[in-house]
Amino acid sequence: MTPERLARLTRLRHALHQIPEVSGAEEKTAAMVAGYLRQQNPDQLLTGLGGHGVAAVYEGREDGPRVVIRCELDGLPIEELSDQPYRSTHPGRGHLCGHDGHMAMVAALAEDLSARRPAKGRVVLLFQPAEETGKGAAAVIADPAFPQIAPDYAFSLHNLPGLAVGQVALCSGAANCASRGMRIKLTGKTSHAAAPQDGVSPAGAIARLLPGLVALGSGGSLGPEFALVTLTHARLGEATFGIAPGEAEVWATLRTVTDARMGQLITAATKLAEQVCAAEGLELAVEFDDVFDACSNHPEAVEVLRTAAAAAGCPVQMQELPQRWSEDFGQFARGAKAAMFWLGSGEAQPQLHNPDYDFPDAAIPAGAGIFLHAIRELLG
């Protein structure tokens, strides 16, 4: 990639970095992406996919497989800590997961495909909404326009702090854990703080639930039986001294390597909540949100990426264990040969979702190059 081209894509990345929008609210981001893609003369440009999703389609001269390259539009509801001139202009919002860099890489592919269409098949550059909540991929797939772009092969990446810039990590099989947020609502009866015996307090239930949930999933090795329960929020009554509480909430994230183990963990956590509430005389409501299925890499798609990374001059580490964090990209694997790779964003880089995280522009050529080589290998 020439310095001039990298500078152009870096300017795009910085412009996107300044306008982070949370899942489901990516209107400005989608408009900027669509404007850039129009300049690259796609054969078709779809907008409004599953919300604010955007897809640029490039047609080959002959019939062939359909290849989807997917990146993400959304930022995070976290205040960015940065003195960069391109820091976020949206208070309380930040591109602190590197999705702005992912978009710049896929925008580079639009430039390449505009200059030279694939020999066969069809390439779809998909800018997906709402990855951070786990709702975006499912919404795109449910969109009436999705059959036009449904893939035979699907590829994606995520940048990975702790790995040298431009280095690739890749695994076959389990790639990202399943996870979901569990919201437990406990309802009793308030009373005056001077007469707690006249109410039904959830305090005892919370005291039992917090250690009980953690005991159901204490982590361990990332094998088929791996289970982790992380307590993320707890609230008891109102912030006052005069009322004995009558309601409470406990939030926890459940995490497993496999979907089957997730089903077992959900059953166990729900049963625990039911038993505790019955013993304490409380009403119980359980809700789930931020639902991510396990993400698995298809071996044929993995081999395409490994070959592409070598052609792009990027060293590859083959790994046996998946990442603990989750990805909704796995939704696309249900009807396609799909794989995600991890691209190093620096050995001293802050962790993803940290307020001082910033995607390294030097990684743009590597990611774009790997994707392009994968496309050329499959479609010419």
N, C-alpha and C positions, 0 to 999 in steps of 0.2 A: 504494500500500500504506500503510495507516494506521500510525502509530508503534506502536500497541499490537500490531498483527499482526506487524510487523517484530521487535518485542521478543520475542514468543512464538517466532518462528522462529529468532531469534538464540539464545535459550535452548536450543532443540533442537540447533542447530549446535554450541554450546559443550559440551553434554552428550556429543554424538558425538565432539567433539574430544578429550575426556578419556579415551576408551576405544579408541584406535586398535588395530586388529588387522590382521596381515599377511594376504596373499592366501591364501585357503583356510581361514582360522581366524577368520572374521568372526562368530562365534556371538553374542556380546553385542551387536554392532552391529546384526545382523539382527533380534535380539529387540527392541531398542529401536525400530527402524524399524517392525517389524510392529505393535508396541503402539500407536505413533502413528497408523499407517494404519487400524487397527481403529476408532479414534475417528472416522474420516472416512467410515465406512459404505460401503466399496466393495461392489460387487455380487459380487465374488469376491476372495479373498486367497490367493495361492499362496505357499508357503514351501518352503525346501529346494531351490530351483531351481539345478541345476548346482553344488550344494554348499550355500551359505547364501543363495542368491539369494531375493529377495522381489519379488512383483508384485501390485499392486492394480489391479483391473479395474473400469472404469466403463462401463456399457452405455448406448447411445443408444436412443431409441424406435423408430427405423427402421434398416433395413439400411444399411450403409455401410462405408467402409474401416476398417481396424484401424490405429491409430496408437500406436506405442511411443515413450515418452520414457524414455531410459535414463540412469542415473547409476551411480556406483560405490560399493561398500561399504568397500573395503580402504584401509589406511594403509601406511606404509613402515617397514622395519627400520632406522630412523635415530633417534638420540636427539634429542629436541626441546630447543632452547635458547630458553627463554622465561621471563618472570616474570609472565605472565598468570595470573589466578586459575583459569582453565579449562585450563591446560596439561595435557599428557598425564600420566596416572597410571600408564601402562604403561612401565616402564623399557626403553629401547632401541627404542621404537616411537613414531611420530608421524604425525599427519595433515599431512604437509608437501607435499602435492600439491593440496590443496583439495577432496578428495572429500567432506569433511564439509560444505562449502558447497554442493556439487552436490546432496547429499542433502537439505539444507534447502530448496533451490529446488523440488525435485520433491515434497517433502512439502507445500509451499505449493500445488502443483497439486491434491493430494488434497483440500485444504480447498475450493478453487474448484469442483472437480468434484462434491464432496459437496453443495455448495449448488446447483449447476446441472449436471445431466448433459448430455453432448453430445446434439444433436438426432438424430444418426444415428451409426452405426458403433460403435466401441469404442475406448476409451483404455486403454492399459496403461502403468502407471508401474512401470518395472523398475529395481530396485536390484540391480545385478549384482556378483557376487563376483569376486575375483582378476583385476582388470584389470591390475595392475602386472606380473604374470608372463605376460600374454598368454593365459592358460588359461581365463579366466572366461567370455567370450562363447561360445567353442566348447563349454564344458561346459553352459551354459544351452541352447544350440541342440540339443545331444545329449540333453537331458533329455526323458523321455517326456511331460511336461506342456507342452513348448514349442509343439506344434501348436495349443494353445488360445489362444496369445498371439502366434503368428507374425505379423509386421507386414506391412502394405502400405506404410506409411511409418514410418521410424524417425529420431528426432532425438536429438542429444546435444550437449553443450558441454564445453569445458574452459576454465578461467580462464587468463588470460595475463598474467603480469607484464610490465611495460614498456608496457602499453596502459592508458589512463585508465580508471578505474572506470566501468562502464556502457557503454563503447564496444565495438563489435563488429567483429571481423575475420572475413571469410568468403571462401571461394574455391570455384570450380566445378572439378570434376575432382580431381586428386591433392591430398589434404588432409594426410595424415600418411605418413611414410616406413615402408617395410617394415624390420624388423630381426630379428635373432636372435642368441643367444649361441652361440658355437662353443667347445667344450671339447676341447682336444687333449691326449691322454694319451700320454706317451712312456715306454716300458719297455725298460731295458737290463739291466745286472747290477751290483750293488754290489761293492765291494772295499774292502780296507783302504786308508786314505788314504796309507799308505807304499808301496802297490803298485797305483796306479791302472791300470797296464797290464793287470792281471788282471781288470778289470771292463769294462763297456761303459757309459760315461757319456753322458747326454743333454745335457751342457753345450754341446757344439759345435752340437747341433741347435737348442737354444734360441737360441744366438747368431745362427744363420741365420734362424730362424723369425720372431723379433721384427721385424727390419727388413723381412723379406720379406712378411709379412702386411700391414704398414702400407703398403708400396709398391703392394699390390693395390687399395687404396682410400684415396686421399689427400684425398677430399672434392671441392671445386670447386663449380661452380654447380649448383643444384638442378634439373637437367634429367633426361631419360630415362637418361643415361649416368652420373648421379651414383652414386658408391660411396665409402663411408667405412668403414675398419676401425679400431676403437679398441681398443687393448690394455688390458684391465681387471685382469688378474691373471697372475702367473707364479710358479712354485715349482719349485725344484731340490733334490731329495734332502731329507735331514733336517737340522735345525738342530744340527749337531755338527761337530767338527773331525776325527773319527777315521774317517769313512766317505766313500769316494769314491762319489758318487751313482749310483743305478741307475734312478731314475725321476724324472719331471718332469711338470708340467702348464702349459699356456698357455691362457688364456681371452681371447677377443676378441669384441667386438660388431661384427657386420656390418650395414651400413645402406645402403639404396638407396631411390630414389623408386618404382620399379616392381618387381613380383614377378618379371618376366622378368629384369631386371638382377640381382635377388637370386639367381636360379638360376645365372646365370653366375658371380657372385662366390663362391657356395658351391663350385662346381666348381673354380674356380681356387685357392681356399684349401685345399681338400681335396687337390688335385693337388700343391700345394707341400709340404704336410705329408708326403704319401706319398714324394715325391722326396727330401726331407731325411732322413726316417727310413731309407729304403733305403740312402742313402749312408753313414749313420752306424751301420747295423746294429742298428736299434732296432725294437721292435714299436710299432704305432700303433693307437690307438683314438680315434675322433672321435664326439662327441655334440653334439646341439643342444638348446637350451632357450630359454625366454623368446621363443617364436616369435610374431612379429607380421606379418601380411600387410599390404600397402599398403592405406591407407584412402582411398577415393575418394568424393567428393560427387556425388550425382545432380543434374543441372541443375534439374529440376522441384522437388526438395526444397530446393535452394538458393534458388530464387525464393520458396518459401513462407517460408523463414527471413528473407529480405531484407524481404519485406512485413511480416512479424511484428515484426521489429526496428524498422521505421519506425513501426508502429502503437504500439509500446511506448515510442517517443520515444528510441531508442538510435541514435546515429550509426553508420553502417556503412562500413567500409573494405573494398572488394573487392580481393583479392590474387590474384596469379598463381602464387605459389610455395607449396608445402606447408610444414608444420612439419617440422623434422628429427626430432623425437621421434615415437614410435610410439603406436598406439592399437589395441586389439582390437575397437573399435566397427565397424570395417570388415567384420567377420564378418556383421553384420546386413544389410549391403548386398547380399548374395548373393541374397536373395529379396525385397528391398524397395527402394523409393526412399528412400535414406538420405542424411543430411547432418549434419555437425558444424560448430558455429561456435565461435569463441573470444571469450570475454568478458573485457574488461579488468579486471585486479585491482590496478591502480595503477602509475603510471610509475616510482615509486621502490621498488616492491615487490621483496623478495629473489627470486631465481630459484627455480622449482619444485625440490623435493627438497633445498633448503638447510635446515639445521637450525633456522634462525630464520624460516622461512616461516610465514605465518598468513593464511588466507583472509579477505578484508575483508567484514564483514557488510553493508556498504553495497551490495554487488553482488547481494545476494539478490533484491531487487525486480526488477531488470533481467532476470536470468535467468529467474525465474518468469514475468514478464510476457511475454517473447518466446515461451516455450513455450506459454503460455495462448493468445496470439493465433494461433499456428500451429495449435493444436487447433481453435479456433473457426473459423478460415478453412477448414479441411478438413471439419469435422464439424458446425459450427454451435453 
